[in-house]
């Protein structure tokens, strides 16, 4: 019998108005929140990204601390979606490039209900003129909701895009972004 290796991450699901969210953690904290992937695709993608096994939270090999982190994240996400929470206080394991970290950290600095254009975020992080690159980083955000990429909108108040979702359908993804902004009392020009 082959020895079982320790998982690199554990995941669970969380209900949302548009379907199930997938939430994953490592020993360091939440490493992924996906708003629309099918479970096998989410697990396979995360296993490739983290180079190891990803198990459901219910699996006996998942440490109790990881389950507690997932439980806290699911509870807080549910509270946010119900309009009863404005920020998150679970640990984050942000495994991204230096550029993406700079951009996502800038987006994380936006307060509940506050939006910024891609260009404005580029200026805030000291990279004026990098609006398109900011958009790319937003599209790669692995921890949607907790890192609020939905708060980054196009110039003039248009939605722009939404990469916090695995939905192939752009309209469905933008409907999610619109819904998340509406929870925070924000409207856009689209």
Z-matrix of the N, CA and C atoms (Angstrom, degrees):
N
C 1 1.447
C 2 1.520 1 109.17
N 3 1.326 2 115.89 1 134.42
C 4 1.456 3 121.00 2 178.52
C 5 1.519 4 110.48 3 -75.54
N 6 1.327 5 117.98 4 140.77
C 7 1.472 6 119.22 5 176.91
C 8 1.520 7 110.64 6 -68.30
N 9 1.305 8 115.91 7 142.83
C 10 1.463 9 121.26 8 177.84
C 11 1.524 10 108.22 9 -81.59
N 12 1.298 11 115.57 10 133.31
C 13 1.456 12 119.39 11 177.89
C 14 1.524 13 109.04 12 -90.13
N 15 1.296 14 115.03 13 153.53
C 16 1.460 15 120.45 14 177.24
C 17 1.524 16 108.51 15 -65.90
N 18 1.314 17 117.57 16 137.78
C 19 1.463 18 118.76 17 178.13
C 20 1.528 19 110.74 18 -68.13
N 21 1.329 20 116.43 19 154.31
C 22 1.464 21 120.54 20 175.04
C 23 1.524 22 110.67 21 -88.76
N 24 1.341 23 115.75 22 -21.08
C 25 1.457 24 119.72 23 -178.76
C 26 1.521 25 109.72 24 -158.33
N 27 1.320 26 114.04 25 160.79
C 28 1.464 27 121.67 26 174.32
C 29 1.524 28 106.99 27 -129.84
N 30 1.334 29 116.00 28 152.38
C 31 1.457 30 119.23 29 -178.19
C 32 1.518 31 111.22 30 -136.05
N 33 1.308 32 113.77 31 162.08
C 34 1.453 33 122.16 32 172.56
C 35 1.523 34 107.48 33 -146.92
N 36 1.305 35 115.69 34 178.16
C 37 1.462 36 119.84 35 177.49
C 38 1.522 37 109.33 36 -118.01
N 39 1.308 38 113.88 37 162.24
C 40 1.459 39 121.62 38 -177.61
C 41 1.521 40 107.54 39 -144.31
N 42 1.334 41 118.53 40 131.38
C 43 1.465 42 118.79 41 179.88
C 44 1.526 43 111.45 42 -71.09
N 45 1.326 44 114.25 43 144.31
C 46 1.465 45 122.04 44 175.38
C 47 1.524 46 106.92 45 -138.51
N 48 1.313 47 118.79 46 162.06
C 49 1.463 48 120.86 47 -178.69
C 50 1.530 49 113.89 48 -56.90
N 51 1.323 50 118.42 49 -24.93
C 52 1.460 51 121.91 50 -176.72
C 53 1.521 52 112.90 51 -103.51
N 54 1.329 53 119.03 52 0.14
C 55 1.464 54 122.49 53 -178.43
C 56 1.511 55 110.74 54 140.83
N 57 1.316 56 116.26 55 -158.25
C 58 1.460 57 120.16 56 -178.77
C 59 1.524 58 111.85 57 -89.94
N 60 1.317 59 115.01 58 138.52
C 61 1.461 60 122.04 59 168.87
C 62 1.523 61 106.64 60 -95.73
N 63 1.300 62 116.61 61 150.38
C 64 1.457 63 121.80 62 172.26
C 65 1.526 64 107.20 63 -109.93
N 66 1.315 65 115.80 64 135.45
C 67 1.458 66 122.53 65 -179.05
C 68 1.519 67 107.01 66 -128.74
N 69 1.338 68 116.68 67 131.92
C 70 1.467 69 120.40 68 -178.84
C 71 1.518 70 110.26 69 -131.35
N 72 1.322 71 114.31 70 149.98
C 73 1.463 72 120.76 71 177.93
C 74 1.517 73 110.44 72 -133.26
N 75 1.320 74 114.39 73 158.01
C 76 1.461 75 123.27 74 169.15
C 77 1.520 76 105.75 75 -118.41
N 78 1.307 77 116.46 76 -171.73
C 79 1.459 78 120.26 77 176.24
C 80 1.529 79 111.25 78 -64.29
N 81 1.337 80 117.57 79 -23.71
C 82 1.471 81 122.01 80 -178.07
C 83 1.519 82 114.02 81 -88.64
N 84 1.322 83 117.60 82 -23.36
C 85 1.457 84 119.69 83 -179.22
C 86 1.515 85 112.41 84 146.79
N 87 1.325 86 115.36 85 -171.50
C 88 1.454 87 121.36 86 -177.55
C 89 1.528 88 109.02 87 -63.95
N 90 1.320 89 115.35 88 125.78
C 91 1.461 90 122.25 89 -175.84
C 92 1.522 91 111.87 90 -112.00
N 93 1.336 92 117.03 91 -15.64
C 94 1.462 93 119.61 92 -179.71
C 95 1.521 94 110.61 93 -158.13
N 96 1.332 95 114.86 94 139.13
C 97 1.462 96 123.07 95 166.96
C 98 1.516 97 104.56 96 -136.12
N 99 1.320 98 116.34 97 118.10
C 100 1.462 99 121.01 98 -178.29
C 101 1.515 100 108.98 99 -118.84
N 102 1.313 101 115.86 100 134.60
C 103 1.453 102 121.13 101 -172.47
C 104 1.518 103 115.12 102 -94.95
N 105 1.342 104 119.28 103 0.29
C 106 1.449 105 116.17 104 -176.59
C 107 1.510 106 117.69 105 -161.67
N 108 1.303 107 119.21 106 1.62
C 109 1.462 108 120.59 107 -177.45
C 110 1.524 109 111.38 108 -71.69
N 111 1.297 110 115.32 109 153.94
C 112 1.461 111 120.76 110 167.77
C 113 1.522 112 106.73 111 -73.97
N 114 1.327 113 116.87 112 147.65
C 115 1.465 114 120.56 113 -175.33
C 116 1.526 115 113.36 114 -53.88
N 117 1.339 116 120.66 115 -49.38
C 118 1.472 117 118.52 116 -179.86
C 119 1.532 118 112.92 117 -59.65
N 120 1.326 119 116.83 118 -38.37
C 121 1.460 120 119.92 119 178.85
C 122 1.522 121 111.33 120 -66.89
N 123 1.329 122 116.38 121 -41.99
C 124 1.459 123 120.66 122 178.26
C 125 1.522 124 110.48 123 -60.78
N 126 1.327 125 116.94 124 -49.81
C 127 1.468 126 121.74 125 -177.71
C 128 1.528 127 110.59 126 -63.18
N 129 1.332 128 117.17 127 -45.90
C 130 1.469 129 120.11 128 -179.86
C 131 1.520 130 111.67 129 -62.43
N 132 1.331 131 116.86 130 -44.45
C 133 1.458 132 120.36 131 179.75
C 134 1.522 133 112.25 132 -63.26
N 135 1.319 134 116.50 133 -41.98
C 136 1.463 135 120.47 134 179.90
C 137 1.526 136 110.95 135 -68.52
N 138 1.321 137 117.33 136 -40.02
C 139 1.468 138 120.92 137 178.21
C 140 1.532 139 110.37 138 -61.85
N 141 1.333 140 116.72 139 -40.39
C 142 1.474 141 119.72 140 177.40
C 143 1.530 142 110.70 141 -67.06
N 144 1.321 143 116.41 142 -43.24
C 145 1.467 144 120.26 143 -178.28
C 146 1.521 145 111.89 144 -64.60
N 147 1.347 146 117.03 145 -38.70
C 148 1.465 147 121.11 146 -176.52
C 149 1.522 148 113.22 147 -97.24
N 150 1.320 149 117.21 148 -5.42
C 151 1.464 150 122.60 149 178.00
C 152 1.530 151 112.97 150 59.97
N 153 1.315 152 115.68 151 51.83
C 154 1.465 153 118.80 152 178.02
C 155 1.514 154 112.38 153 -177.29
N 156 1.314 155 114.87 154 -174.85
C 157 1.464 156 121.51 155 -177.85
C 158 1.517 157 111.87 156 -77.39
N 159 1.318 158 115.72 157 139.17
C 160 1.464 159 123.24 158 175.54
C 161 1.522 160 106.36 159 -120.33
N 162 1.315 161 115.64 160 122.93
C 163 1.459 162 120.72 161 -175.65
C 164 1.518 163 111.84 162 -115.26
N 165 1.334 164 116.61 163 154.49
C 166 1.466 165 118.82 164 171.99
C 167 1.525 166 109.59 165 -65.76
N 168 1.309 167 116.90 166 148.52
C 169 1.471 168 121.62 167 -177.17
C 170 1.523 169 112.34 168 -56.38
N 171 1.334 170 116.76 169 -29.71
C 172 1.463 171 120.50 170 -176.97
C 173 1.528 172 113.09 171 -73.69
N 174 1.333 173 117.56 172 -13.58
C 175 1.459 174 120.96 173 -177.83
C 176 1.527 175 109.66 174 -63.75
N 177 1.321 176 116.86 175 137.89
C 178 1.467 177 122.25 176 -178.74
C 179 1.512 178 114.31 177 -62.24
N 180 1.348 179 118.15 178 -19.63
C 181 1.463 180 121.30 179 -179.94
C 182 1.528 181 112.52 180 -82.05
N 183 1.322 182 117.09 181 -6.50
C 184 1.462 183 120.66 182 -178.90
C 185 1.527 184 109.47 183 -84.26
N 186 1.332 185 117.53 184 123.50
C 187 1.472 186 120.18 185 -180.00
C 188 1.536 187 112.18 186 -60.28
N 189 1.318 188 115.62 187 146.41
C 190 1.469 189 121.83 188 -179.04
C 191 1.530 190 111.53 189 -58.41
N 192 1.343 191 118.04 190 -35.68
C 193 1.465 192 120.86 191 179.66
C 194 1.527 193 110.98 192 -62.85
N 195 1.328 194 116.68 193 -36.00
C 196 1.462 195 120.29 194 179.19
C 197 1.526 196 109.36 195 -67.19
N 198 1.326 197 116.13 196 -42.95
C 199 1.471 198 119.54 197 178.74
C 200 1.523 199 110.31 198 -61.73
N 201 1.331 200 116.55 199 -39.17
C 202 1.468 201 120.30 200 178.92
C 203 1.537 202 110.60 201 -64.14
N 204 1.326 203 117.52 202 -40.35
C 205 1.463 204 121.11 203 177.66
C 206 1.520 205 110.44 204 -63.54
N 207 1.332 206 116.40 205 -44.04
C 208 1.472 207 120.11 206 178.08
C 209 1.523 208 111.12 207 -63.59
N 210 1.330 209 117.15 208 -42.98
C 211 1.471 210 120.17 209 178.91
C 212 1.525 211 111.13 210 -59.73
N 213 1.336 212 116.27 211 -43.40
C 214 1.477 213 120.43 212 179.24
C 215 1.524 214 110.49 213 -64.35
N 216 1.328 215 117.14 214 -43.01
C 217 1.464 216 120.22 215 -179.56
C 218 1.525 217 110.90 216 -64.14
N 219 1.327 218 117.54 217 -44.72
C 220 1.464 219 121.18 218 -179.78
C 221 1.529 220 110.29 219 -62.84
N 222 1.325 221 116.68 220 -42.26
C 223 1.464 222 120.21 221 178.26
C 224 1.522 223 110.93 222 -62.00
N 225 1.322 224 116.72 223 -46.33
C 226 1.460 225 120.81 224 -178.50
C 227 1.531 226 111.92 225 -67.16
N 228 1.321 227 117.47 226 -38.53
C 229 1.467 228 120.42 227 176.90
C 230 1.522 229 109.49 228 -63.39
N 231 1.326 230 117.08 229 -43.78
C 232 1.463 231 120.45 230 177.69
C 233 1.518 232 111.77 231 -59.76
N 234 1.334 233 116.51 232 -41.14
C 235 1.463 234 120.32 233 177.83
C 236 1.524 235 111.15 234 -65.18
N 237 1.332 236 116.56 235 -40.56
C 238 1.468 237 120.12 236 178.00
C 239 1.528 238 110.18 237 -62.33
N 240 1.318 239 116.75 238 -48.02
C 241 1.466 240 120.52 239 -178.07
C 242 1.521 241 111.82 240 -64.20
N 243 1.332 242 117.17 241 -25.26
C 244 1.461 243 121.46 242 177.12
C 245 1.534 244 111.98 243 -87.48
N 246 1.328 245 117.50 244 1.55
C 247 1.458 246 121.44 245 179.84
C 248 1.516 247 113.46 246 77.20
N 249 1.338 248 117.60 247 20.47
C 250 1.463 249 121.43 248 -176.43
C 251 1.523 250 113.15 249 -110.76
N 252 1.317 251 118.47 250 5.60
C 253 1.465 252 121.83 251 -179.77
C 254 1.519 253 108.26 252 -143.13
N 255 1.338 254 115.48 253 139.02
C 256 1.457 255 119.72 254 -178.95
C 257 1.519 256 113.68 255 -111.52
N 258 1.321 257 117.83 256 -13.98
C 259 1.462 258 120.56 257 178.25
C 260 1.521 259 108.74 258 -148.45
N 261 1.317 260 114.87 259 167.17
C 262 1.462 261 121.38 260 -177.95
C 263 1.517 262 109.38 261 -116.75
N 264 1.320 263 115.88 262 146.45
C 265 1.461 264 118.93 263 178.95
C 266 1.528 265 111.92 264 -133.02
N 267 1.320 266 115.10 265 45.29
C 268 1.458 267 120.48 266 173.24
C 269 1.529 268 107.48 267 -104.97
N 270 1.335 269 117.46 268 152.42
C 271 1.464 270 118.80 269 178.88
C 272 1.524 271 110.89 270 -67.58
N 273 1.315 272 115.57 271 146.80
C 274 1.463 273 123.16 272 -178.59
C 275 1.527 274 108.83 273 -116.49
N 276 1.312 275 116.18 274 138.52
C 277 1.473 276 123.44 275 173.57
C 278 1.523 277 105.79 276 -115.41
N 279 1.318 278 116.36 277 90.93
C 280 1.463 279 122.47 278 -173.75
C 281 1.522 280 109.58 279 -93.81
N 282 1.318 281 115.92 280 95.66
C 283 1.472 282 121.93 281 -179.53
C 284 1.522 283 109.15 282 -101.72
N 285 1.312 284 114.58 283 86.62
C 286 1.465 285 121.56 284 -178.30
C 287 1.526 286 108.69 285 -140.22
N 288 1.318 287 115.94 286 173.24
C 289 1.464 288 120.70 287 176.95
C 290 1.524 289 110.17 288 -65.41
N 291 1.320 290 115.94 289 164.92
C 292 1.468 291 120.23 290 178.19
C 293 1.528 292 111.15 291 -59.56
N 294 1.344 293 116.85 292 -41.02
C 295 1.463 294 120.25 293 178.70
C 296 1.522 295 110.58 294 -61.91
N 297 1.330 296 116.31 295 -50.72
C 298 1.460 297 119.49 296 -178.97
C 299 1.530 298 110.97 297 -60.92
N 300 1.326 299 117.20 298 -37.44
C 301 1.471 300 120.87 299 178.24
C 302 1.532 301 110.06 300 -62.31
N 303 1.325 302 117.53 301 -43.93
C 304 1.462 303 121.46 302 179.02
C 305 1.531 304 110.31 303 -59.86
N 306 1.329 305 116.22 304 -47.57
C 307 1.462 306 120.96 305 -177.93
C 308 1.528 307 110.82 306 -67.42
N 309 1.324 308 117.06 307 -47.87
C 310 1.465 309 120.26 308 -177.23
C 311 1.524 310 111.61 309 -66.41
N 312 1.311 311 117.28 310 -35.44
C 313 1.461 312 120.12 311 175.78
C 314 1.531 313 109.83 312 -65.18
N 315 1.324 314 116.47 313 -38.15
C 316 1.461 315 119.95 314 175.43
C 317 1.520 316 111.56 315 -62.84
N 318 1.321 317 117.00 316 -43.94
C 319 1.471 318 120.94 317 178.29
C 320 1.520 319 110.27 318 -64.32
N 321 1.309 320 117.33 319 -37.68
C 322 1.470 321 120.90 320 -179.78
C 323 1.527 322 111.57 321 -64.94
N 324 1.324 323 116.83 322 -20.19
C 325 1.464 324 120.51 323 178.60
C 326 1.520 325 114.04 324 -77.94
N 327 1.326 326 116.99 325 -9.21
C 328 1.465 327 119.33 326 177.55
C 329 1.522 328 109.67 327 -74.25
N 330 1.304 329 116.13 328 139.72
C 331 1.463 330 121.32 329 -179.90
C 332 1.520 331 111.29 330 -84.84
N 333 1.293 332 115.84 331 161.92
C 334 1.458 333 123.62 332 176.37
C 335 1.529 334 109.48 333 -50.21
N 336 1.326 335 116.40 334 128.10
C 337 1.458 336 121.07 335 178.89
C 338 1.519 337 114.95 336 82.39
N 339 1.325 338 117.76 337 -7.30
C 340 1.465 339 121.93 338 -179.97
C 341 1.527 340 108.79 339 -92.82
N 342 1.311 341 116.95 340 136.68
C 343 1.453 342 121.12 341 174.58
C 344 1.516 343 109.64 342 -121.10
N 345 1.311 344 114.73 343 161.68
C 346 1.462 345 121.78 344 174.41
C 347 1.520 346 107.10 345 -145.27
N 348 1.318 347 116.26 346 148.00
C 349 1.460 348 119.51 347 175.09
C 350 1.525 349 108.11 348 -76.80
N 351 1.326 350 114.71 349 164.99
C 352 1.466 351 119.40 350 177.00
C 353 1.525 352 109.78 351 -58.85
N 354 1.327 353 116.30 352 -41.86
C 355 1.462 354 120.48 353 178.70
C 356 1.515 355 112.70 354 -65.38
N 357 1.326 356 115.92 355 -40.51
C 358 1.462 357 119.40 356 178.55
C 359 1.521 358 111.36 357 -64.16
N 360 1.339 359 117.04 358 -41.38
C 361 1.464 360 119.75 359 177.32
C 362 1.525 361 109.83 360 -63.90
N 363 1.323 362 117.26 361 -39.58
C 364 1.467 363 120.15 362 177.49
C 365 1.534 364 110.14 363 -58.47
N 366 1.319 365 116.75 364 -43.66
C 367 1.472 366 119.93 365 177.63
C 368 1.525 367 111.33 366 -64.94
N 369 1.329 368 116.98 367 -42.67
C 370 1.472 369 120.71 368 -178.66
C 371 1.521 370 112.57 369 -60.53
N 372 1.330 371 116.81 370 -32.39
C 373 1.466 372 119.11 371 -178.61
C 374 1.527 373 111.90 372 -94.06
N 375 1.347 374 115.79 373 9.12
C 376 1.454 375 120.41 374 175.81
C 377 1.510 376 114.88 375 81.46
N 378 1.328 377 116.89 376 21.82
C 379 1.461 378 121.36 377 179.41
C 380 1.532 379 111.00 378 -128.00
N 381 1.337 380 117.14 379 59.83
C 382 1.462 381 119.31 380 -179.53
C 383 1.525 382 109.60 381 -56.81
N 384 1.296 383 116.38 382 142.84
C 385 1.458 384 120.94 383 -179.45
C 386 1.519 385 113.87 384 89.03
N 387 1.318 386 117.72 385 -2.15
C 388 1.468 387 121.19 386 -177.50
C 389 1.527 388 112.31 387 -103.40
N 390 1.332 389 116.89 388 30.17
C 391 1.467 390 120.07 389 -176.97
C 392 1.522 391 112.41 390 -57.64
N 393 1.318 392 117.39 391 -41.57
C 394 1.460 393 120.03 392 -178.99
C 395 1.532 394 110.62 393 -66.09
N 396 1.304 395 117.61 394 -40.78
C 397 1.467 396 120.94 395 178.21
C 398 1.526 397 110.62 396 -66.92
N 399 1.330 398 117.32 397 -34.80
C 400 1.462 399 121.07 398 174.16
C 401 1.522 400 109.59 399 -61.11
N 402 1.331 401 116.56 400 -43.49
C 403 1.456 402 120.58 401 177.49
C 404 1.513 403 112.08 402 -59.13
N 405 1.318 404 116.58 403 -39.70
C 406 1.471 405 120.35 404 177.07
C 407 1.518 406 111.79 405 -62.10
N 408 1.324 407 116.36 406 -44.15
C 409 1.466 408 120.15 407 179.09
C 410 1.527 409 110.80 408 -64.94
N 411 1.336 410 116.54 409 -39.38
C 412 1.470 411 119.48 410 177.45
C 413 1.526 412 109.91 411 -60.84
N 414 1.325 413 116.70 412 -40.06
C 415 1.457 414 120.98 413 -179.98
C 416 1.514 415 113.48 414 -66.82
N 417 1.320 416 116.74 415 -20.71
C 418 1.475 417 121.04 416 179.28
C 419 1.525 418 112.94 417 -98.51
N 420 1.315 419 118.07 418 3.35
C 421 1.465 420 121.42 419 -177.68
C 422 1.531 421 109.99 420 -55.38
N 423 1.330 422 118.09 421 114.85
C 424 1.466 423 119.48 422 -178.78
C 425 1.528 424 113.71 423 -82.98
N 426 1.337 425 116.64 424 -8.51
C 427 1.467 426 119.76 425 -173.63
C 428 1.528 427 109.02 426 -127.14
N 429 1.334 428 114.87 427 63.95
C 430 1.467 429 120.57 428 -179.51
C 431 1.520 430 109.76 429 -57.53
N 432 1.298 431 116.38 430 157.02
C 433 1.471 432 126.29 431 -176.66
C 434 1.515 433 111.02 432 72.04
N 435 1.320 434 118.31 433 -58.68
C 436 1.465 435 119.72 434 -177.88
C 437 1.526 436 110.18 435 -66.70
N 438 1.323 437 116.76 436 -37.90
C 439 1.459 438 122.25 437 167.29
C 440 1.520 439 103.62 438 -105.74
N 441 1.328 440 117.79 439 106.64
C 442 1.466 441 122.52 440 -164.30
C 443 1.527 442 115.20 441 -78.25
N 444 1.320 443 116.26 442 68.88
C 445 1.464 444 119.40 443 178.77
C 446 1.526 445 111.57 444 -64.93
N 447 1.336 446 117.14 445 -17.89
C 448 1.465 447 119.36 446 177.28
C 449 1.533 448 111.55 447 -66.01
N 450 1.322 449 117.79 448 -17.19
C 451 1.469 450 121.56 449 -179.83
C 452 1.527 451 112.64 450 -82.23
N 453 1.333 452 117.25 451 -5.69
C 454 1.459 453 120.76 452 178.62
C 455 1.521 454 107.29 453 -96.33
N 456 1.326 455 114.75 454 120.57
C 457 1.461 456 120.81 455 -173.77
C 458 1.522 457 109.94 456 -125.08
N 459 1.313 458 115.26 457 171.54
C 460 1.454 459 120.73 458 179.54
C 461 1.517 460 111.68 459 -74.50
N 462 1.310 461 114.10 460 167.25
C 463 1.464 462 120.35 461 176.54
C 464 1.523 463 108.73 462 -60.58
N 465 1.303 464 117.32 463 144.06
C 466 1.455 465 121.84 464 178.71
C 467 1.516 466 113.96 465 75.77
N 468 1.324 467 117.60 466 10.27
C 469 1.462 468 120.62 467 176.16
C 470 1.512 469 115.65 468 88.56
N 471 1.327 470 119.12 469 4.23
C 472 1.466 471 121.40 470 176.31
C 473 1.525 472 109.44 471 -70.38
N 474 1.323 473 116.56 472 154.69
C 475 1.464 474 120.05 473 -179.04
C 476 1.510 475 113.59 474 -60.74
N 477 1.305 476 118.53 475 -36.17
C 478 1.460 477 121.21 476 -172.88
C 479 1.516 478 107.85 477 77.36
N 480 1.302 479 117.37 478 -130.43
C 481 1.458 480 122.12 479 177.42
C 482 1.509 481 109.95 480 -116.31
N 483 1.335 482 114.73 481 -177.11
C 484 1.454 483 118.54 482 173.39
C 485 1.507 484 109.77 483 -149.96
N 486 1.321 485 115.06 484 110.09
C 487 1.457 486 121.41 485 -178.70
C 488 1.506 487 113.39 486 -99.27
N 489 1.322 488 118.98 487 1.67
C 490 1.455 489 120.94 488 -179.47
C 491 1.509 490 112.05 489 -74.65
N 492 1.296 491 116.27 490 3.11
C 493 1.452 492 121.79 491 -175.93
C 494 1.516 493 110.24 492 -127.81
N 495 1.313 494 116.45 493 147.46
C 496 1.460 495 121.38 494 175.22
C 497 1.516 496 112.09 495 -87.52
N 498 1.311 497 116.98 496 0.29
C 499 1.456 498 119.65 497 -179.23
C 500 1.522 499 110.11 498 -57.74
N 501 1.330 500 116.10 499 129.42
C 502 1.455 501 121.02 500 176.19
C 503 1.526 502 109.97 501 -73.84
N 504 1.303 503 116.94 502 -25.19
C 505 1.461 504 122.84 503 -178.26
C 506 1.528 505 109.26 504 -82.41
N 507 1.322 506 116.01 505 111.69
C 508 1.470 507 121.00 506 -177.62
C 509 1.521 508 111.56 507 -59.05
N 510 1.342 509 117.43 508 -38.97
C 511 1.465 510 120.05 509 -179.66
C 512 1.518 511 111.43 510 -63.63
N 513 1.326 512 116.96 511 -40.78
C 514 1.465 513 119.84 512 179.00
C 515 1.528 514 110.36 513 -65.09
N 516 1.339 515 116.45 514 -41.68
C 517 1.469 516 120.11 515 178.52
C 518 1.529 517 110.70 516 -63.05
N 519 1.314 518 117.03 517 -43.18
C 520 1.463 519 119.81 518 179.51
C 521 1.525 520 111.58 519 -67.81
N 522 1.318 521 117.60 520 -31.47
C 523 1.471 522 120.08 521 175.88
C 524 1.527 523 110.00 522 -63.94
N 525 1.325 524 116.88 523 -38.12
C 526 1.470 525 120.55 524 176.77
C 527 1.525 526 109.55 525 -64.37
N 528 1.334 527 116.95 526 -46.06
C 529 1.464 528 120.83 527 179.81
C 530 1.525 529 110.00 528 -59.88
N 531 1.319 530 116.60 529 -45.64
C 532 1.468 531 121.18 530 178.79
C 533 1.531 532 110.00 531 -59.04
N 534 1.342 533 116.86 532 -43.02
C 535 1.460 534 121.78 533 179.81
C 536 1.536 535 110.70 534 -62.57
N 537 1.322 536 116.88 535 -44.76
C 538 1.468 537 120.62 536 -179.70
C 539 1.526 538 111.13 537 -63.44
N 540 1.325 539 116.57 538 -41.23
C 541 1.465 540 119.64 539 177.43
C 542 1.530 541 110.97 540 -65.99
N 543 1.328 542 116.95 541 -38.03
C 544 1.468 543 120.60 542 178.95
C 545 1.521 544 111.01 543 -63.94
N 546 1.327 545 117.51 544 -37.20
C 547 1.470 546 120.64 545 175.91
C 548 1.522 547 109.58 546 -55.48
N 549 1.338 548 115.52 547 -38.10
C 550 1.470 549 121.12 548 -178.02
C 551 1.527 550 112.64 549 -87.65
N 552 1.332 551 116.64 550 4.48
C 553 1.463 552 120.01 551 177.08
C 554 1.512 553 113.64 552 80.18
N 555 1.322 554 117.52 553 20.62
C 556 1.453 555 122.45 554 -177.15
C 557 1.529 556 109.43 555 -109.93
N 558 1.308 557 116.57 556 136.87
C 559 1.461 558 120.89 557 174.94
C 560 1.523 559 108.60 558 -117.66
N 561 1.315 560 116.12 559 160.21
C 562 1.463 561 121.73 560 178.96
C 563 1.520 562 109.29 561 -123.76
N 564 1.328 563 115.01 562 173.48
C 565 1.455 564 119.00 563 -177.48
C 566 1.523 565 113.02 564 -84.58
N 567 1.334 566 119.92 565 -6.14
C 568 1.484 567 120.32 566 177.86
C 569 1.503 568 109.67 567 -82.03
